[in-house]
């Protein structure tokens, strides 16, 4: 019996030692696999990108003078921060334990040369320095990828919309933004602003008026912070509504540079015949609640979300200026000292009624002088008889 207990203890120790050794070996293997990047490239050398899907759709990006552009869209500026951020992430991606390594898995995960969700070619001066195949997603905010001529399939934190092929997903949405401190004048239909020592304010503000700075700051932020949602090309179309614009305004910058803005409203879809409008119907809005903007410093026509333009359409002087609050007048003091002596009032005297005229007050002498009864004069003695 004792011998069986000893043998069982030896077997248990052997199993525990084997488990520890296996775990250490596995971690040592993972450490060895994690060494080295997935892609052998330098992010600073990449100046071209070509993104493709499995149906033949392509999107090209090109870097010129430290700025990424969309060459197939009239060299419109791209979101350089987003493009460069994607390149930096790929260049810094380190090898982990591979999800799979077989050719069959490459097809199943859609990271094969002939079966992929996205293919990204990173180029330097027209030559490929790396090619990456992106496949299906293994989970939330992750995607499988495989470098060309590499058997290892890795998983990378990435969302599907970061690899979209729509041009509007890659444009610089802040192309119309300005620096507020550079704006010297704004001419809106119902408002004219000029720069002063206190910043932009209505040109015709009066001495008895004051500026509502919070509203002024909000308006300037909207004027200088417009964000576009799409580019529409260089050709104007009737459906853009620019022939009958809903808004025209001008912004002048330092140095006398003027930017003219023309805003059109796309027509809303026609209502089917026989359909009555509800009594509480809202005012007509654009079909997609957006406007088309033509800026004099841009070749492309641009689409802007409607809420931004509505703020500019409703801007008026009355909302930025108010009458100064009247301060109570301070009591004026006489230039010469007042030497008039105020007589003390009798504490026991009753206050005068509102309907009767007050009696003349007696002088101090009269108030302190005792009142004596009148003395009758004695008859003078007559002549002696």
C-alpha positions in Angstrom: 0.0 0.0 0.0 2.8 2.3 0.9 4.5 1.5 -2.3 1.4 2.5 -4.4 1.3 5.8 -2.6 4.9 6.5 -3.4 4.4 5.6 -7.1 1.3 7.8 -7.4 3.3 10.7 -5.9 6.1 10.2 -8.4 3.6 10.1 -11.3 1.9 13.3 -10.1 5.3 15.1 -9.8 6.2 13.9 -13.3 3.0 15.3 -14.8 3.4 18.6 -13.0 7.0 18.9 -14.3 5.9 18.1 -17.8 3.1 20.7 -17.7 5.6 23.4 -16.5 8.2 22.4 -19.2 5.5 22.6 -21.9 4.3 26.0 -20.8 7.8 27.4 -20.7 8.6 25.9 -24.1 5.5 27.5 -25.6 6.3 30.9 -24.2 9.8 30.6 -25.4 8.5 29.8 -28.9 6.1 32.8 -28.8 8.9 35.1 -27.8 11.0 33.8 -30.6 8.1 34.2 -33.1 7.3 37.8 -31.9 10.8 39.0 -33.0 10.8 41.2 -36.1 8.2 43.2 -38.0 5.6 41.8 -40.3 6.7 44.2 -43.1 10.2 45.1 -43.9 9.8 48.8 -44.8 10.4 52.3 -43.6 7.3 54.4 -43.3 9.1 57.7 -44.3 10.0 56.2 -47.7 6.5 55.3 -48.8 5.0 58.0 -51.0 2.3 56.1 -52.9 -0.6 53.8 -51.9 -2.8 51.7 -54.1 -5.9 50.1 -52.4 -7.9 47.5 -54.2 -10.9 45.2 -53.6 -11.6 41.8 -55.1 -14.0 43.3 -57.7 -11.3 45.5 -59.4 -12.2 48.8 -57.7 -9.1 50.9 -56.9 -8.2 54.0 -54.9 -4.8 55.7 -55.4 -3.1 58.1 -53.0 0.1 60.1 -53.7 2.4 62.1 -51.4 3.7 65.5 -52.7 5.6 68.0 -50.5 4.6 66.2 -47.3 0.9 66.2 -48.2 -1.2 63.3 -49.4 -3.4 63.9 -52.4 -6.0 62.0 -54.4 -4.6 62.0 -58.0 -7.7 60.6 -59.6 -9.9 63.3 -58.0 -8.1 66.4 -59.4 -5.3 66.1 -56.8 -7.7 67.0 -54.1 -6.1 67.0 -50.6 -6.5 63.7 -48.6 -6.6 63.3 -44.9 -2.8 63.2 -44.5 -3.0 62.3 -40.8 -5.2 59.3 -41.5 -3.0 58.1 -44.4 0.3 58.5 -42.6 -1.2 56.9 -39.5 -2.1 53.7 -41.4 1.4 53.5 -42.9 3.0 53.9 -39.5 0.9 51.2 -37.9 1.7 48.7 -40.7 5.4 49.6 -40.5 5.4 49.1 -36.7 3.4 45.8 -36.7 5.3 43.1 -35.0 5.0 39.4 -35.5 2.9 37.4 -33.1 1.8 33.8 -32.9 0.3 33.2 -36.4 -3.4 32.4 -36.7 -2.6 30.0 -39.6 0.2 29.3 -42.1 -1.3 27.1 -44.8 -2.4 28.0 -48.3 -5.9 26.6 -47.6 -6.2 29.0 -44.6 -5.1 31.9 -46.8 -8.1 31.2 -49.1 -10.4 30.6 -46.2 -9.4 33.8 -44.4 -9.4 35.7 -47.7 -5.8 36.8 -47.6 -4.7 35.0 -50.8 -3.4 36.7 -53.9 -6.6 35.7 -55.8 -9.0 35.9 -52.9 -8.9 38.9 -50.7 -11.1 41.6 -49.2 -8.5 44.4 -49.7 -5.1 44.5 -51.2 -2.8 47.4 -50.3 0.4 48.1 -52.2 2.9 50.4 -50.5 5.2 52.1 -53.0 8.3 54.3 -53.0 8.9 56.2 -56.2 6.8 53.9 -58.3 8.1 50.6 -56.9 6.4 48.2 -54.5 8.1 48.0 -51.2 5.4 45.9 -49.5 2.1 44.3 -50.5 -0.5 43.3 -47.8 -3.7 41.3 -48.2 -6.5 42.0 -45.8 -9.2 39.4 -45.2 -12.2 38.7 -43.0 -12.6 39.9 -39.5 -12.0 37.5 -36.6 -13.8 39.8 -34.1 -14.6 43.3 -33.2 -12.1 45.9 -34.5 -9.8 43.2 -35.9 -8.9 41.9 -39.4 -6.7 39.1 -40.7 -3.8 40.1 -42.9 -0.9 38.5 -44.6 2.1 40.0 -46.3 2.9 38.9 -49.8 5.2 35.9 -50.0 4.8 35.3 -46.3 2.9 32.2 -45.0 2.0 33.6 -41.6 -1.5 35.0 -41.2 -1.6 37.7 -38.5 -4.5 39.5 -36.8 -4.3 43.3 -36.7 -6.5 45.9 -34.8 -8.3 47.6 -37.6 -11.9 48.5 -38.5 -13.3 47.8 -41.9 -14.1 51.5 -42.6 -10.4 52.3 -42.4 -9.9 50.5 -45.7 -13.0 51.8 -47.6 -12.5 52.6 -51.2 -14.9 55.5 -51.4 -13.0 58.7 -52.2 -15.1 60.8 -49.7 -13.8 58.6 -46.8 -10.2 59.8 -47.5 -10.7 63.5 -48.3 -9.4 66.3 -46.1 -12.7 67.3 -44.5 -11.2 70.5 -43.1 -10.1 72.0 -46.4 -12.3 75.1 -45.8 -11.1 75.8 -42.3 -9.5 79.2 -41.6 -7.5 80.6 -38.7 -9.8 83.0 -36.8 -7.0 85.4 -36.0 -6.4 85.9 -39.7 -10.0 87.0 -40.5 -10.3 90.8 -40.8 -13.8 91.2 -42.3 -16.9 89.2 -42.8 -19.8 90.2 -45.0 -23.0 88.2 -44.5 -26.4 89.2 -45.9 -27.6 90.6 -42.5 -24.4 91.1 -40.7 -21.0 92.8 -41.3 -18.1 92.2 -39.0 -14.8 94.0 -38.8 -11.7 93.3 -36.8 -11.0 95.6 -33.9 -8.8 95.5 -30.8 -11.6 93.4 -29.2 -11.8 91.0 -32.2 -14.5 90.8 -34.8 -17.6 92.8 -34.1 -20.4 94.6 -36.0 -19.1 97.5 -38.0 -21.9 99.9 -36.9 -22.0 99.2 -33.2 -23.1 102.3 -31.2 -21.7 103.8 -28.0 -24.8 102.7 -26.0 -24.6 99.1 -27.3 -22.4 96.2 -26.3 -21.3 93.0 -28.0 -22.6 89.6 -26.8 -19.2 87.9 -27.0 -20.4 84.3 -26.5 -22.6 84.5 -29.6 -19.9 86.3 -31.6 -17.4 83.6 -30.7 -19.8 80.8 -31.7 -20.4 82.5 -35.1 -16.7 83.0 -35.8 -16.1 79.4 -34.9 -18.7 78.2 -37.4 -17.4 80.6 -40.2 -13.8 79.4 -39.8 -14.5 75.7 -39.0 -16.6 74.4 -41.9 -16.3 70.7 -42.5 -17.1 69.1 -45.9 -18.6 65.7 -46.4 -18.0 65.1 -50.1 -16.4 66.4 -53.3 -18.7 66.8 -56.3 -16.2 67.6 -59.1 -15.6 70.9 -60.9 -18.7 71.0 -63.1 -21.8 72.8 -61.8 -25.1 71.0 -62.3 -28.6 72.4 -62.2 -29.5 70.1 -59.3 -26.9 71.8 -57.1 -29.0 75.0 -56.9 -26.1 77.3 -57.5 -28.0 79.3 -60.2 -30.3 80.5 -57.4 -28.1 80.5 -54.3 -29.6 80.6 -50.9 -26.6 82.3 -49.4 -23.7 84.5 -50.6 -21.0 85.8 -48.3 -17.4 87.0 -48.2 -14.5 86.5 -45.8 -11.5 88.8 -46.0 -8.1 87.7 -44.6 -4.9 89.5 -43.7 -3.2 90.8 -46.7 -6.4 91.6 -48.5 -7.2 88.1 -49.6 -10.9 87.6 -50.2 -12.8 84.3 -50.3 -16.3 84.4 -51.9 -18.7 81.6 -50.9 -21.7 80.6 -53.0 -24.2 78.2 -51.4 -26.8 76.2 -53.3 -29.6 74.0 -52.0 -30.3 70.8 -53.8 -34.1 70.4 -54.5 -36.1 68.1 -52.2 -37.8 65.1 -53.8 -41.3 65.9 -55.2 -44.2 64.8 -53.0 -46.5 62.2 -54.6 -49.7 63.6 -55.9 -52.7 63.4 -53.6 -50.6 63.2 -50.5 -51.5 66.0 -48.1 -49.0 67.6 -45.9 -49.6 67.2 -42.2 -50.7 70.3 -40.2 -47.5 70.2 -38.1 -45.2 69.7 -41.1 -41.7 71.3 -40.7 -40.3 73.9 -43.1 -38.9 72.4 -46.3 -35.4 71.0 -46.0 -32.9 69.7 -48.6 -33.4 66.1 -49.7 -30.4 65.0 -47.7 -30.2 68.0 -45.4 -27.0 69.2 -47.2 -25.8 72.1 -49.3 -23.4 72.6 -52.2 -20.7 75.2 -51.7 -18.5 76.9 -54.3 -15.6 78.7 -52.7 -13.4 81.0 -54.8 -10.2 79.4 -53.5 -11.3 75.8 -54.4 -11.7 74.3 -57.8 -14.0 71.5 -56.6 -17.6 71.9 -55.6 -18.1 70.7 -52.1 -21.0 69.2 -50.1 -21.6 70.5 -46.5 -24.0 69.2 -43.9 -27.0 71.5 -43.6 -26.8 72.5 -40.0 -23.6 74.4 -40.6 -25.1 76.5 -43.3 -28.3 77.1 -41.4 -26.3 78.9 -38.7 -24.8 81.2 -41.2 -28.1 81.9 -42.9 -29.6 82.9 -39.6 -26.8 85.2 -38.5 -28.0 88.7 -37.8 -26.8 91.8 -36.1 -29.6 91.7 -33.5 -28.4 88.4 -32.1 -24.9 89.8 -31.4 -25.6 93.2 -30.0 -27.6 94.4 -27.1 -28.3 97.7 -25.4 -26.0 98.5 -22.4 -27.6 98.2 -19.0 -28.4 101.6 -17.5 -26.4 102.2 -14.3 -28.2 104.1 -11.5 -27.0 107.7 -11.3 -24.7 108.5 -8.4 -25.9 111.3 -6.0 -24.3 114.6 -7.0 -22.6 116.6 -4.3 -22.7 120.4 -4.3 -19.5 122.3 -5.0 -19.9 124.6 -2.0 -20.4 123.3 1.5 -24.0 123.4 2.8 -24.1 125.5 6.0 -27.8 125.3 6.6 -28.7 124.1 10.1 -31.5 121.6 10.2 -33.7 122.1 13.2 -34.3 119.1 15.4 -37.7 117.5 15.1 -40.0 116.9 18.1 -39.9 113.1 18.7 -43.5 113.3 20.0 -44.9 115.1 17.1 -47.4 113.2 14.9 -46.6 112.9 11.2 -48.6 115.1 9.0 -51.4 113.4 7.0 -51.0 113.2 3.2 -54.2 115.2 2.5 -53.5 118.3 4.7 -50.9 121.0 4.3 -48.3 121.0 6.9 -48.4 123.9 9.4 -45.4 126.2 9.6 -42.8 124.8 11.9 -41.9 127.0 14.9 -38.5 128.3 15.3 -36.2 126.8 17.9 -36.7 129.8 20.1 -40.4 129.3 20.0 -40.1 125.6 20.8 -38.0 126.3 23.9 -39.8 129.4 25.2 -42.3 128.7 28.0 -45.9 129.8 27.3 -47.3 132.2 30.0 -50.9 133.2 30.3 -51.7 136.8 29.2 -51.7 139.5 32.0 -54.6 141.9 32.0 -53.5 145.5 32.3 -54.6 147.2 35.6 -56.6 150.4 35.2 -54.5 153.5 35.6 -55.4 155.6 38.7 -57.7 158.5 38.0 -57.3 162.1 39.3 -57.9 162.6 42.9 -61.2 163.8 43.9 
